[in-house]
Amino acid sequence: MNPERRDRLRDAAIEVLAAAGGRGLTHRAVDAEAGVPAGTAKNYYPTREALLAGAAERCLERYHEARRAAAAPPGDREGLVALLRSLLADVAGPGRARLLAYLELQAEAARRPWLSTVLDPIAAADFAAFEAAQRAAGLPVTPARAAAVTLAMHAAIPHLLAGGPATLAAAGLDDLDAFVRGVLESAYPAG
């Protein structure tokens, strides 16, 4: 099988999940999004489960690509603020489709536990990477503090994707810099 076409189909599946949700993920929709002849996605991914797995695997690959492209580890608290703020800003930017697809896939995984095994490395890697970033910033890291920061970042994502102004304001997500500073202050009070 052609690996470039496979990636094109998996990227199209991510776009379909982002635009139409889990129910919209069909072989026809993926073919249309990828601009390939009808039946191509079915040849590569014969079942819907295979299509879901392909999209999840591509999300994992794109997650690792984004991690490699991320800024260097922060050298201090201000560097960590900048890093976390940029990650949240990415939710509404280039990472939007991948994150929407990932959330759709997580919802599917609640009903299809096998899919969770494909997605689990993404969140697990985030916990380890965020803890390492907090250590690199010189903060007095404990597993509980590091997890609290990571969970706060993860919890912000669906609200940023939905973009409801009242919710963003209520959560403090209408000012990402202040939000990140508040999360860090809660976990690591100054002084």
N, C-alpha and C positions, 0 to 999 in steps of 0.2 A: 504494500500500500504506500501511496505517496505521502511522505511525512509533512510536506508543505500543505497539501490539501487537507490532511488530518487536522493540522493546527488551525487552518482556515475554518474548518467545520466546528472545531472546539471553541474558537474565538466567536464564531457566529452563535453558537449555543449560549455563550455568556451574554452576548448582546440580546438575544431573544429572552433569556431569563430576566435580564435587567428591564427590558421594555414590556414584557407581557406576563412575567411571573411564571411559576411552575406549571400552571395549567396551559400556558401558551407554548411550552416547549414541545414542539412536534418536529418530526423529520422534515415535513414540508416547510415549516417556518425556518428551520435551520438552513435548508437548501436555498430558500429565497434570500435570507440574510447573507449567506455566503456567496450568492450569485453563481451557483453551480446548477447543473441539470437536475431535474426532479429525480429522486431516488438515490442521489449520491450519499446523503447522510445515512440512509438505510443500508447502503453497501458497507459503510465503515462502522456503523453502530446499529446492528440489526434490531435491537429492542430499545424501548424507552429507558430501561435501566442502564443499558450500555451507553446511551446518549447522556444520561445523568452522570454516570461515572466519568465519561470523557470530559464533560464540562467541569466536574469537580477536580479531576486531575489537572486540567488546564488552569483552574483557579489556583491550585497549589503551585504550579510552575510560575504563574504570573506573580504570585505572592513572593516567591523566592527571587524573581527578577527585580521586583520593587525593593526588597530588602537589600539586595546587592547595590542597587542604585541610590539607596538612602545615604544621608549625610554620615560623616565620620562620627564615632561615638563622642558624646558630649564631654568636654573637659571640666565643666562646672555646672552649677544649677541653672545658670542662664542658657547654657548650651542645651541642656535637657529641655528647658521651656521651649526653645526654638525648634528642637527636634519634634517634640510632641505636638506643638502647634502646627508644624508643617504636615505632620501625618493626618491631623484632623482636617486641615485645609484641603488635603488631597481627596477627602471623601466627596467633596462637591466638584472636584476637578477630574484629573485623569483616572483616578481610582474608582470613580462612581459606578461604572458598569460592573467592574469586578466585584465590588462590595455588595451591590444589589444582588448580583447573581449568587454570591456566597451566602447571603442571608436567605435567599430563596432555597438554596441547596440545604442549608441548615434546617429549614422548615421541612423539607422533604426527608431529611435524615431522621427527624423525629418519628416519621412513619416507616422509614426504611433504614434500620440500624446499620446495615452493611455500608451505607453511604457515609455514615459517621466515621468509619475507619479511614476513609479517603480524606475527609475534611479535618479530622482531629489534629494532624500535624501543623495546620495553620495556626490554630489557637495555642497549641502547646509551644510552638516556636515563638509566638508573641510573648508569652509569659517569660520565657527564658531571655529573649532579647530585651524586653523592657526592664527586667531585673538587672541585666548586664549594663544597660544604659544608665540606670539609677546608680549603680556602683561606680561607673566611669565618671559620673558627675560628682562623686565624692560624698554621696548621701549615706546616712547610717542605715543601710538596707537590712531588713529582715524579710523572710518569705511572705509574711502577712502584709507588710507595707508594700512590697513590690507587687503582690497580687492585687491589693486594693487599687493601686494606680492603674494597673493593666485593666482591671474590671471597669473602672471609671471610663477609661478610654474606649473600651469595647461598648459600654452602655451608651456612649455618646453617638456612636455611628448611626443607628437607625433614626435617631432624632435629626441628625444632620442630613441624612438622605431624604427624610420626609419634608424637612424644611418648614415646618409649621412655626410661624413667627412667635406665637404666644408660648409654645413649648420651648423654643430656643431661648427666649427671654427668661422663662421660668427656671430653666436649667443653667442659665449663664452661658449658653453656647452661642449667643449672639456676639460675644466677645471672646474669641478663642484664647487669646493671650491671658485674659483674666480667668477663664475657666481652668486652663492648665495650671496657672499659678495657684489657684484655689485648691485644686486636687493635690498638688505637691505640698502646699501648706498644711492640708489636712493630714497627709501621711507623714510629713517631715516638717513639723513646726520650726520656724526660724529661731535660732538662739538655743 
